[in-house]
Amino acid sequence: MTLDDVTNEVGEHEEAPVLDESWWDAVLEEEEHQVDHSEPEIQGGSDRRIINQGDPEDWIWARELYQEDEVVDLPIVGFNRGGLLVEARSLRGFVPLSHLMNVQPDLKDELRLKMLEGQVGKQMGLKVIEFDPERGRLVLSQRAALAGPGRRVELLTSLNPGDRVQGEVTNITRFGVFVDLGGVEGLIHVSELSWGRVGHPSDVVECGQEIEVQIISVDREQDRVALSLKELLPDPWEKVDEQYSIGQIVEGVVANVVKFGAFIGIEEGLEGLIHVSELGDGSFLHPRNVLHEGEQVRVRIIHIDAADRRLGLSLRGIPQTTPEESEPEIESSASLPAL
């Protein structure tokens, strides 16, 4: 198996996922899929199960609110861990946490639920940001309402791929970050947060943080704005040929160990692969018998392919301690000078 074969098998350099409807739905569903505290008919279920047939005339009304980007005051009738439930004529609407102004998504459950419960019975100015009569789905936003009528349409018209814009991080999920752009909420997929590995998006940004992002794509029909943080950061692969050479010995940290080798982080966003055949002489039941994640190692570069973002490494013949780090030898009594 060649280095190319291994890279293709493991998918080391997967492209960012296509931000199609199923992906966007999954992000919103993560917020919505919570246990309800006010509606017995959906106990233990998702907000998608709310019976929301409603009057057809009210769906027309909701569509007009959405198209005109108008603000409407609605009563809050319930809550769950994911947000608030509002009454919209004969319809039931959902306001996700990331679209509320005074409830931080990263609060502890007990405090967050208490704050949400305190909203029940009040009126809230909201905008419709998503509606789907066939699925009985109506999603609203307090955050968008603060931007004023018509702001969403104005902003979506002005945004273009490649633009750099400022925004506020409003919510962090396991596979992406919500960013308020001033009336429209965009999403940074976890793959667009950094050139390096990201354990969780919260390792990179925090709620309430002001950040600059680059727009990847804009879907004006669906109000979808895909964003990137890493596009504003230098790509380490662009200068790999200038900074590294075949035969060079470098230090790195074991990022991941798999059955056919180990990935070594040389610098932020730059990883190389030690194939199992380059771990050393002899046979190994598994590379984990040789290397462990988080371990610092010295490796030799044996292959560089900047175009395909591949770096081949080897442990063969590389001592893992420098002369300065090795313990001093203890002299035998025979070598000691006579007294």
Buried (B, 14 or more C-beta within 10 A) or exposed (E): EEBEEBBEEBEBEEEEEEBEEEBBBEBBEBBBBBEBBBBEEBEEBBBBEBEBEBEEEBBEBBEEBBEEBBBBEBEBBBBBBBBBBBEBBBBBBBBBBBBBEEBBBEBEEEEBBEBBBEBBEEEBEBBBBBBEBEEBBBBBBBBBBBBBEEBBBBBBEEBEEEEEBEBBBBBBBEBBBBBBBBBBBBBBBBBBBBBBBBEEBBEBBEBEBEBEBBBBBBBEEEBBBBBBBBBEBEEBBEEBEEEBEEEEEBEBBBBBBBEBBBBBBBBEBBBBBBBBEBBBEEEEEEBBEBBEEEBEBBBBBBBBBBEEBBBBBBBEEEEEEEEEEEEEEEEEEEEEEEE
